Amino acid sequence: MSILTENYLDHYTPLVEEFVREVASLSHPDIDGMPEPFFPVFGSGYERSALRLIIVGQDTRGWGDLMKSLPEWKADPRAKLKDWMDEFADSPPRWGGPRHQFGGFVGMLLAALHGLKDWSVLRKGGMDEVLSSFAWGNGNAVELYQSTPSKIGVPWEYWEAVRKAGAHFDRFSHLVETLKPRAAIVLWRGMDPATYFEGYSYEVLPEDGRLKHYRLPEIGVDVFQVPHPRSMGFIEGADHFCTKLRDLFFQHGITKPFPEFLKGQSEAQDVMDYLQRNAPSRGPSFDKYAFVSWVAEELRKRDTFMSVPALIGLVNAQGYRTNYDTEYSVPRGYYKLVSGTYHRLESAGEPNRARNVALAFRKPNFDYAYDTE
């Protein structure tokens, strides 16, 4: 289990226990299908993502069944949380559909931020590196009354008591303490920054119509607030907000546009600096082979590739050394590092990440640095 997952479970378990205690004491109506709380989740590639983006919606309509799940939450909330996290990590939703639906807009935006021209590839099962690299949460863990409860006859007073029991979930601080995002996009116009950012100071940057930009300087996180995609369609359109968000992410260095081939050219220096700045820290669980794999994954998310000499420049700059404790300086050692990373991933049962390594790195003449055929 990753450190991020352990911290998440440690943080949310007592919050869930508090919710369960309060809700269990209520007089429950005999109504099937009352929604249960929705907790943030993240893909299997989120922890090692350079972007560390979380998408925050208003609420998730019709999520689960409160009365069926309450005994499980009460019996072992940590296990219940872990099961839900594993389900999302193992089978991320196919974020597609029309651009004026939540999933469609998220898919289009993720593709734009990663420089992918055809965002339909995400809903067709391609580019799992992108789909697994972000986190998803809601501003309201417990649904608003008008979303589902009002439609199935839940008494307003009862649902207000459930929402009050879950109100402590609805703070950005929980996402910061558990998921440590670098940026967030809130697709919910009703978000009140004074409440949602409770505990943090925030700056309001110049607005652009219905797009708002907040910066939380204490934690170095940028938060962008836009309408729900359905509302976008009534005025500006989803493409307008997607383009604006992409441009702001590039402008503020939250991510960078990657050239098709990074081979040390001056226009790629911003990307090289971005990779150096956002790489996981060196340590016993993240060695030079893990770093090469990480760079390969960031390149494959953007359907681009890098020359091996450019990769070695990153490897040396990050402080990784040969087995003789020297900088990499001999081309033969360059290519052994790439092939060694490939074989380690294959042996670890991670063929997709091994394939990323094989595809991501090229010789200066564009030939593959490591041909697996």
N, C-alpha and C positions, 0 to 999 in steps of 0.2 A: 504494500500500500504506500502511495506517495506521501510525502510530507504535507503537500497541499490538501490531500484528502483527509489525512489525520487531523490537521488543523480545522478543516471545515466541520468534521464530525464533532470534534471537541467543542467548537463554538456553538453549533446549532442544536446539539442534543439538549442542553438545559433550557434553551428557548422553546423547544418543542414540548418538553416536559411541563413547562409553565403553561403553555397553551392548552395542553391536554387536561391538566388539572382544572382549569377554569371552565372549559367546555363540558367536561364530564359532569359537572355539578348543575348544568342547565336542565330544564324540562324540555325534552326534545319532541318536536312534532313527528308524527308517523308519516314521513315523506321520503320516498326513495330518491336517490340521485342528488342529494344536497352536496355541493362541491366541497372538497377538502383543500387545505392550503397547498399552494405551489411554492416550492423552495428553489433557489438558484441551482443551476446545474452547469457543468462545463464538459467540453469534449476531451477526448483522450490526448489531443495535441495542444490543449490550451496552456498547460503549465510550462511548456517549452516554447510557446509562441513568442516571437519578437513583438507582435502587436498587442497582445493581452487585451482584447476588446470584449466588453460585455454589452449585450443588447437588452434593454429594459423595456418591457411592455407595461400596459395598464393592469391587466389581469388576464388569466387564462380561462376562457369560458368553459364551464362544464367539466372542470378538472376533477377526476376521481369521484369518490363517494364517501362523504364524511362519516356516516354511521357505520358503514362496513369497515372502514379503515381505522376508526377510533380505537378498537381493541388492540390492533397491531401497533399503533403509535404508543398506546399505553404500556403494552408488554415490553417492547424493545425499540424505542425511538431511534437509537443509533443504527440498528440493523435495518430498520425500515428506510432510513435516509440513505444508507449505503446501497440498498437494493435499487432505489430510484436513481441514484447517481450512476450505478453500473449499467442500468438499462439505457440511459441516455448516452453514456460513453461508448457502449458497445453498438448501439443502433441510433445514431443521430438522425433526427427527422430530415427528410428530403426537402430542404428549404427551397421551395419553388411555388408555382402557381402564378396567377396574375400579379403584376407589380403593385396593384392597389390593395392587395391583401398582405397581412403581416409577413407570412412566410415568403411570399414572392418578393416583397421589397427587401427583406433581409438577404435573400439570395442574390438579388441584383446588386445590393450595396457591397456585400462581401466580394463579389466578383470585381466590382469597380475598384475597391481598395487594394486588390491584388493584381490589378492590371489585366484581368481576363476579359476578352472581348465578348465571349458568348456565355452569358450567365446561366443559360438553360442547361449547361453541362452539369451544374450542381444538382439539379433535380433528376438528372438522368443517371446519377450514381457515380459521376466522375469527380475528380479533385477532392477526395475525402480529406486530403491534407488541409484544405480550406474549411470544410464543413466541421472538422473536429477541433478547430483551433480557437473557437470563441466560446463565450459563456452566455447564458440566457437567464434572465430573472424578471420579476415583476415589481412594480411599485406598490401593488396591493397583493400580498400573499393570499389573503382571503378575498374572494371575489366581491365586487361591488354588488349591491342588492339588485340593480337593474340588469346585470349581466345574465344570470341564470336563476337565482332564488326567486325573484319576482314572477318569473314565468312558470314556475312549478308550484306556486302557492305557498312558499315559505313565509310565515308571519314576519313582518318587518321588525318587530321588537326582538324576536329571537335572533334574527340574522345580525342585527346591530350588536347583540351581546357576543355573537361569534366573532364579528369583526373587531370588537373591542378587545377580545381575548387575543387576537392575532395582530393587533396594532403594533406591537413591539418588533415585529418582523420587518416593518416597512420603513427602514432607514438605510441610507447608502453606506453607512458605517459597517454594516454586516458584510457587504460585498468587498469593501476595502480590507477588512480584517481577515477575510477568508480567501478571496480570489485575487486580491492585490492587482486590480486592473490598471492599465496605463491610460485607458480611455473608455468612455461609456457613451452610448447613444440611447436616449430616452424617447420612445415612440408613444408619448402620452402628454397631451397638452395640459392636463389637469395637475401635473406635478408641481407642487409648491416647494421651491428651493429652500426656503427657510425651515420647513419641516423635514424634507427629505435629506438635506445636508446637515441636519442637527449634529452639533459637535465639531463642525469644521467651519472655518471662515471660507468665503468664496468671493471671487471677482466676477462681475457681469461684463463680458466683453461686448463690443458693438453688435447689435442685432442685425439680422438680415431677413426682414419680413417676419415670417413665422418660425424662423430658425433662431434659436437662442444658444449662446455659448457661455458656459460657466467654467471657470478655472479654480481648482482647489489647491492653492499654492503650498499648503503644509504637506500635502501628500503627492503633489506633482501629477494630478489627474485632470484631464479635460473632459467635460461632460457637455454633450450637444443634445438639445431638446427640440424635437420636431413633432408635428402632428402624427396621428395614426395614419397609415397609408390610405385608408378609406377617405379620411378628411383631406389628404393631399390632393386626391382626384377632383375635388370640388373646385379648386382654385389653381394652384401652380402645377400640380401633377407630380407623380413620383420621380420622374426623371430629373426634374428640377432639383429636388432635395438630394437625390443621389449624387448628382454632379457637384452641388454645393458642399456636401459633406466630404466627398472625395478630395475636392480642392483644399478644404480647410485642413484635412488630415495631412496632406502634402505640405501645405503652407507652414504648419506648425511643427513639422518634423515628426508627427506621430507615426507615420509610415512614409515610405519613399517610392516613387516610380522606379521600377527596375528596368534597365536596358535589356534588350534581348540577349546580349552576350556581354558579361562582365569580364573584361580582360585587362584591367588596369588603366583604361582610358580615363582622362580627367573628368568627363561628365559622369562617371560612375563613382567618383570619390564619395559623394554624399551617401550612396548606398553602402559602400564599404564602412563608412563611419557609423551608419545606422546599425549595421550588423554587429560591429564591435561594441557599440554602446548597449545593445539590447541582448547580447548573448548571455546565457546562464553563466554563473560564476564557476571558475575552475575549482575542482575539488575531487575527493575520492569517488563520488558518484557521477562526475562529469569530467572525463578525461579528453585527450585530443581526438580519440575516435568518436566520442559522443559529440564533440564540437563539429567535426566534419559532417556527421550525420545531421546535426542541427542546421548547418548551413545548407546542406542538400535539400532539406525539407522546406526551408524558407524560399529557396530557388524554385522548387517544384510547385509551390503554391501559386507562383507567378508565371509558370510555364516558361521559365527562362533558364539560363545555364551560365557557368563561370569557367574561365580557364584555370587550369591547375596552378600555374604560377600566381594568379591572383588569390586563389585559395590559400596558398602557402604564405603569402603576405599576411593574410588574416591570422593564420595559425601562429606565425612568429610574433605578430603584434599582440596576440592574446597571451603570450608567455608560454606556449606549449613548446616542448623540446623533443629532440630525437631520443632514442634509447641510450645515446652516448652523452645526453645532457647538453647538446649543442643546438643552435638554430638550424632549421632545415635550409640547406644551401646547395645540395646536389640533386639534379632532376630525378635521378633514379629513386632517391628517397621520397620525392614528392609522390610518385605514382605508387610506391609501396604503401604509403599512408592511405591512399584512396582504396587500393585493393584490400588492404588490411581491414579497413572500416567495413567494406562490403562483406567480407567473410565473417567478421564478428557478428554482424547483424543477421546474416544467414544462419549462423550457428545458434543464435539466440532465438530463432523462430520468428524473425521479423522480416519476411521477404519483401514486403512493400517498402519498408524503409531502406532495405538493401538496394532495391530497384531505383529508389530516388538517388542514391549515391552513384549508381551506374549511369544514370541519365543526366545528372546535374553538372558533371565536371567534364571538360573537354580539353584537348590539347590546343595550343594556339592556332593550329591549322583546322580546327573544328572537329577533328576526329575524336571519338570517345576516349577518355583517359583510361577507362577500364571496360573492356568488352567481355560480357559474360557468356557470349556464344561459344 
